[in-house]
Amino acid sequence: MNRIRIFISHSYKYREHYKTLKEWLNSANEFELSDYSVPEENELPANNKKKIEKELGKHIQQCQIFIIPLGMYTVYSEWIEKEINIAESYKKPILFVKPWGSEKTPKFAETFLKKYFFRTNLIGWKKESVIQGVKELVLQRH
């Protein structure tokens, strides 16, 4: 069985999206999951931004796919753009997941989807869509 290494961008304040996505992906029969995200119990020290960025880079470098649940908090996150830039520097496929009730796609996501359409995807908040999106961006590329 294929093992997929993921990184899910998330805010500890809005960890439910992270938990749901991880639960859905863990339930997939087509692959096993290794999570390179930074869980709350291993939170990076907030007082050193350079160290945080370096640590995020180490985690993102190891993943095969970078997953971003899009919500209003992603628009205001100081780290989301840095994470995307790190993922892009390593040419990681990016899966944007639009949660229920999100009517607008943030501008940064629209821009990125247009610029890197060949290794990005925007999907809805549904278990089957998330699993299929990961398979398309990771398994079908190898």
Sequence and secondary structure as in RCSB ss.txt:
>XXXX:A:sequence
MNRIRIFISHSYKYREHYKTLKEWLNSANEFELSDYSVPEENELPANNKKKIEKELGKHIQQCQIFIIPLGMYTV
YSEWIEKEINIAESYKKPILFVKPWGSEKTPKFAETFLKKYFFRTNLIGWKKESVIQGVKELVLQRH
>XXXX:A:secstr
 EEEEEEE   GGGHHHHHHHHHHHHT SSEEEEE S  GGG   TT HHHHHHHHHHHHHH SEEEEE  HHHH
H SSHHHHHHHHHHTT  EEEEE TT  S  HHHHHHHHHTGGGEEEEES HHHHHHHHHHHTGGG 
